[in-house]
Amino acid sequence: MSKSKIQEIKDLKKIIKIQERIIQLKENEFQMVHKLFMHYLRRYEEFQHKYIFHRKLWLHSVNDFNDLVKHIREFDNSGSVDDLKQRLKEVDSGGTDE
């Protein structure tokens, strides 16, 4: 083989190595972006579950408070305090068995 052919082969091998490094770097970049995406997807799902849980909890507490206010407003002055306590217990227990 001539010297120019040998040099040409060496140059081609260098070009191939450089291309392989570029490909490897791109693959690493894609993997990092994918990991980042998955991380934020998990964070979003976690936030969504917590938001739903706390929203239901808040709505439940608001409804309980509204029921309490309604029972206090309905309480007539001629009734006894024991009647009001009984009504409040019913609100806490979820209603009466009628």
C-alpha positions in Angstrom: 0.0 0.0 0.0 1.1 3.5 -0.7 1.7 6.0 2.0 -1.2 8.2 0.8 -3.6 5.2 1.1 -2.4 4.5 4.7 -2.9 8.2 5.6 -6.3 8.2 4.1 -7.3 5.2 6.1 -6.0 6.8 9.3 -8.0 9.9 8.5 -11.1 7.9 7.9 -10.7 6.1 11.2 -10.3 9.5 13.0 -13.4 10.8 11.3 -15.3 7.6 12.4 -14.1 8.1 16.0 -15.2 11.7 16.0 -18.6 10.7 14.7 -19.0 8.0 17.3 -18.2 10.6 20.0 -20.7 13.0 18.6 -23.3 10.2 18.5 -22.5 9.2 22.1 -22.8 12.8 23.3 -26.2 13.2 21.5 -27.4 10.0 23.1 -26.4 11.2 26.5 -28.1 14.5 25.9 -31.3 12.8 24.9 -31.1 10.6 28.0 -30.6 13.6 30.3 -33.6 15.4 28.7 -35.7 12.2 29.1 -34.7 11.9 32.8 -35.5 15.5 33.4 -38.9 15.2 31.7 -39.7 12.1 33.7 -38.6 13.8 36.9 -41.0 16.8 36.3 -43.7 14.4 35.2 -43.5 12.6 38.5 -43.4 15.9 40.4 -46.5 17.1 38.5 -48.4 13.9 39.3 -47.4 14.1 42.9 -48.5 17.8 43.0 -51.8 16.8 41.3 -52.5 14.1 43.9 -51.8 16.4 46.8 -53.9 19.2 45.2 -56.9 16.9 44.8 -56.5 15.5 48.3 -56.3 18.9 49.9 -59.0 20.4 47.8 -61.4 17.6 48.9 -60.3 18.1 52.5 -61.0 21.9 52.2 -64.4 21.4 50.5 -65.3 18.9 53.2 -64.3 21.4 56.0 -66.2 24.3 54.2 -69.3 22.1 53.9 -69.0 21.1 57.6 -68.7 24.8 58.5 -71.7 25.8 56.4 -73.8 23.0 58.1 -72.7 24.3 61.5 -73.7 27.9 60.6 -77.0 26.7 59.2 -77.8 24.8 62.4 -76.8 27.7 64.6 -79.0 30.0 62.5 -81.9 27.6 62.7 -81.6 27.3 66.4 -84.5 29.2 68.0 -84.2 30.9 71.3 -87.0 28.9 72.8 -85.0 25.7 72.2 -82.5 24.4 74.7 -78.8 24.2 74.5 -79.0 20.5 74.6 -81.0 20.5 71.3 -78.3 22.6 69.7 -75.6 20.2 71.0 -77.6 17.3 69.6 -77.8 18.9 66.2 -74.1 19.7 66.2 -73.4 16.0 67.1 -75.5 15.0 64.1 -73.4 17.2 61.9 -70.2 15.7 63.2 -71.5 12.2 62.7 -72.8 12.8 59.2 -76.5 13.2 59.8 -79.3 11.3 61.5 -80.6 7.9 60.6 -84.0 8.9 59.3 
